[in-house]
Amino acid sequence: MSQNYKSVFDIIGPVMIGPSSSHTAGAVAIGRAANSIVGGAPDAAVIRYYDSFAQTHKGHGTDYAIVSGLLGFEPDDSRVPEAVSIAREQGIGIEFVEEEGDSPIGHPNTAILEMDKDGRKITVSGCSIGGGTIEVRRIQMDGYDIRPGGLLPILLVEEPGQGQVCEDEVKPIADMLEQAGVLGGRNESRNEQKGTTMYAFDLEKPLTQEALEGIARHSSQISYIS
């Protein structure tokens, strides 16, 4: 099995509405990941397509798929094909842009979502790698530039401070993930102006509710993207 897939179900593909697991179900997953990162549906979103997505998004339902994910819909939700209309009826500004040139994150099925939410600007760069499986390769928000390993789940933890003091604060969370056998990798981004650090933990499998509650006892600033 390829290292880009975590189970046989990723290869078979998901239960979905739409013609393509890569361009439809994968696009829903990119939108849902963005929804988790933003904390709900955005106020507005510019969706930039690259390579294959730019060429085929209209025919493969990628537009409504990504927007349905932004709204928090599941891939098999009957509302998926109407998602763009539903979003606009809710007052969410939606724009699609076909970009020329290569993907900035190095994959032909790339969508970059530039979102506004409650005065914040968040950019999520994701790609669909087949079978409904996606990677989130870059997250830009609140002065951070985060480069996760890609595959979900991903746990984001923001801690005050930088350097060793911050490392000491996040160590209990890293230890919990390692003891649970789910820690795949870690990287970080510093916000010099705020004096804070964002940690991105790449996870080998989903966290249990109990594990999430345990992590929350060590930090109130967490975001779980699954």
C-alpha positions as CSV (number, residue, x, y, z in Angstrom):
1,M,0.0,0.0,0.0
2,S,1.3,3.5,-0.9
3,Q,2.6,5.6,2.0
4,N,0.0,8.3,0.9
5,Y,-2.9,6.1,2.1
6,K,-3.6,4.9,5.6
7,S,-6.2,2.2,4.9
8,V,-7.7,0.2,2.1
9,F,-10.8,2.4,2.3
10,D,-8.7,5.3,1.0
11,I,-8.0,3.3,-2.2
12,I,-11.6,2.0,-2.7
13,G,-12.9,5.5,-2.2
14,P,-15.6,7.1,-0.1
15,V,-19.4,7.1,-0.3
16,M,-20.2,10.3,-2.1
17,I,-22.3,12.4,-4.4
18,G,-20.4,13.4,-7.5
19,P,-18.5,11.9,-10.4
20,S,-15.0,11.7,-9.1
21,S,-13.4,10.7,-5.9
22,S,-10.4,13.0,-6.5
23,H,-12.2,16.0,-7.9
24,T,-15.5,15.7,-5.9
25,A,-15.1,13.8,-2.7
26,G,-11.5,15.0,-2.3
27,A,-12.6,18.5,-2.8
28,V,-15.3,18.1,-0.1
29,A,-12.6,17.0,2.2
30,I,-10.4,20.0,1.4
31,G,-13.4,22.3,2.2
32,R,-14.2,20.4,5.4
33,A,-10.5,20.7,6.5
34,A,-10.7,24.5,5.9
35,N,-14.0,24.6,7.8
36,S,-12.2,23.0,10.8
37,I,-9.3,25.4,10.6
38,V,-11.4,28.5,10.3
39,G,-13.9,27.3,13.0
40,G,-17.0,27.1,10.8
41,A,-18.2,28.4,7.4
42,P,-16.2,31.5,6.3
43,D,-17.7,34.9,5.6
44,A,-16.1,34.9,2.1
45,A,-13.8,32.6,0.2
46,V,-11.7,32.9,-3.0
47,I,-10.9,29.4,-4.3
48,R,-7.9,29.2,-6.6
49,Y,-7.4,26.2,-8.7
50,Y,-4.2,24.9,-10.3
51,D,-3.3,22.3,-12.9
52,S,-5.9,19.6,-13.3
53,F,-8.4,21.3,-10.9
54,A,-8.2,24.4,-13.0
55,Q,-8.9,22.5,-16.2
56,T,-11.7,20.2,-15.0
57,H,-13.4,21.8,-11.9
58,K,-16.6,22.7,-13.6
59,G,-17.3,19.3,-15.2
60,H,-16.3,17.3,-12.2
61,G,-18.3,19.2,-9.6
62,T,-15.3,20.5,-7.7
63,D,-16.9,24.0,-7.2
64,Y,-19.9,22.7,-5.3
65,A,-17.8,20.0,-3.6
66,I,-15.3,22.5,-2.0
67,V,-18.1,24.9,-1.0
68,S,-20.1,22.0,0.5
69,G,-17.1,21.2,2.6
70,L,-16.8,24.8,3.7
71,L,-20.4,24.6,4.9
72,G,-19.5,21.4,6.8
73,F,-21.5,19.0,4.6
74,E,-20.5,15.3,4.4
75,P,-19.6,13.9,0.9
76,D,-22.9,12.0,0.7
77,D,-25.1,14.9,1.8
78,S,-28.0,15.5,-0.7
79,R,-27.3,19.2,-0.5
80,V,-23.8,18.9,-2.0
81,P,-24.7,19.8,-5.6
82,E,-26.6,22.9,-4.4
83,A,-23.8,24.1,-2.0
84,V,-22.7,27.2,-4.0
85,S,-26.3,28.5,-4.2
86,I,-26.8,27.7,-0.5
87,A,-23.6,29.5,0.5
88,R,-24.6,32.6,-1.5
89,E,-28.1,32.6,0.0
90,Q,-26.4,32.6,3.4
91,G,-24.5,35.7,2.3
92,I,-21.1,34.0,1.9
93,G,-19.1,35.5,-0.9
94,I,-17.7,32.8,-3.2
95,E,-15.2,33.3,-6.1
96,F,-13.5,30.7,-8.2
97,V,-10.2,31.5,-10.0
98,E,-8.4,29.3,-12.6
99,E,-4.7,30.0,-12.1
100,E,-2.1,29.4,-14.8
101,G,1.3,27.8,-14.0
102,D,2.3,25.0,-11.7
103,S,0.8,24.3,-8.3
104,P,2.6,26.2,-5.5
105,I,2.4,23.0,-3.4
106,G,3.5,20.6,-6.0
107,H,0.4,18.6,-6.9
108,P,-1.9,18.7,-10.0
109,N,-5.2,18.6,-7.9
110,T,-4.5,21.8,-6.0
111,A,-7.0,24.2,-4.4
112,I,-5.9,27.2,-2.4
113,L,-8.7,28.7,-0.3
114,E,-8.3,32.3,0.8
115,M,-10.9,32.9,3.5
116,D,-12.2,35.8,5.6
117,K,-13.8,34.9,9.0
118,D,-14.7,37.4,11.6
119,G,-12.0,39.8,10.5
120,R,-9.3,37.1,10.2
121,K,-7.7,36.1,6.9
122,I,-6.8,32.4,6.6
123,T,-5.3,30.6,3.6
124,V,-5.4,26.8,3.3
125,S,-3.5,25.0,0.5
126,G,-4.7,21.5,-0.1
127,C,-4.6,18.8,-2.7
128,S,-6.6,15.7,-3.6
129,I,-4.3,12.7,-4.0
130,G,-6.9,10.1,-5.0
131,G,-9.7,8.0,-3.5
132,G,-11.1,11.0,-1.6
133,T,-7.9,11.3,0.4
134,I,-6.3,14.8,0.7
135,E,-3.3,16.5,2.0
136,V,-3.2,20.0,3.7
137,R,0.3,21.2,2.8
138,R,0.2,24.8,4.0
139,I,-1.8,26.9,6.4
140,Q,-1.4,30.7,6.7
141,M,-3.2,32.4,9.5
142,D,-2.8,34.8,12.4
143,G,0.8,35.5,11.4
144,Y,1.8,31.8,11.2
145,D,3.0,30.0,8.1
146,I,2.4,26.3,8.9
147,R,3.7,23.4,6.8
148,P,2.1,20.1,7.9
149,G,3.2,16.8,6.6
150,G,0.0,16.7,4.6
151,L,-2.2,13.8,5.5
152,L,-4.9,14.2,8.1
153,P,-5.5,14.1,11.0
154,I,-3.5,17.2,12.0
155,L,-3.4,18.8,15.5
156,L,-2.6,22.5,15.8
157,V,-1.5,23.8,19.2
158,E,-0.7,27.4,19.9
159,E,1.4,28.2,22.9
160,P,2.6,31.5,24.4
161,G,6.3,32.2,24.2
162,Q,9.1,30.8,22.1
163,G,12.2,28.7,22.5
164,Q,12.7,26.4,25.5
165,V,9.9,27.9,27.6
166,C,7.4,27.1,24.8
167,E,8.9,23.6,24.3
168,D,8.4,22.8,28.0
169,E,4.7,23.9,27.7
170,V,4.0,21.7,24.7
171,K,6.0,18.7,25.9
172,P,3.1,17.0,27.8
173,I,1.0,17.1,24.6
174,A,3.8,15.6,22.5
175,D,4.3,12.9,25.2
176,M,0.6,12.0,25.2
177,L,0.6,11.7,21.4
178,E,3.7,9.6,21.4
179,Q,2.4,7.3,24.2
180,A,-0.8,6.8,22.3
181,G,1.2,5.7,19.3
182,V,-0.3,8.4,17.0
183,L,2.5,10.9,16.6
184,G,3.8,10.9,13.0
185,G,5.8,14.2,12.9
186,R,5.9,17.7,14.1
187,N,6.8,21.2,12.8
188,E,6.3,24.7,14.1
189,S,5.9,28.3,13.1
190,R,6.6,31.3,15.3
191,N,4.8,34.6,15.4
192,E,7.4,37.1,16.4
193,Q,5.0,40.0,16.8
194,K,2.7,38.1,19.2
195,G,5.5,36.2,20.8
196,T,3.8,32.8,20.3
197,T,4.4,29.5,18.6
198,M,2.1,27.2,16.6
199,Y,2.8,23.5,16.6
200,A,1.5,21.2,13.9
201,F,1.4,17.6,14.9
202,D,0.9,15.0,12.1
203,L,-1.1,12.1,13.4
204,E,-1.0,8.5,12.3
205,K,-4.6,7.9,13.2
206,P,-7.6,9.8,14.6
207,L,-7.7,10.9,18.2
208,T,-10.3,9.6,20.6
209,Q,-12.6,12.0,22.4
210,E,-10.8,11.1,25.6
211,A,-7.4,11.9,24.1
212,L,-8.7,15.3,22.9
213,E,-10.1,16.1,26.3
214,G,-6.7,15.2,27.8
215,I,-4.9,17.5,25.4
216,A,-7.3,20.3,26.1
217,R,-6.4,20.2,29.7
218,H,-2.9,21.2,28.8
219,S,-3.8,23.9,26.2
220,S,-7.0,25.8,25.4
221,Q,-5.6,26.8,22.0
222,I,-6.0,23.6,19.9
223,S,-7.5,22.8,16.5
224,Y,-8.1,19.3,15.4
225,I,-8.4,18.7,11.7
226,S,-9.6,15.2,10.7
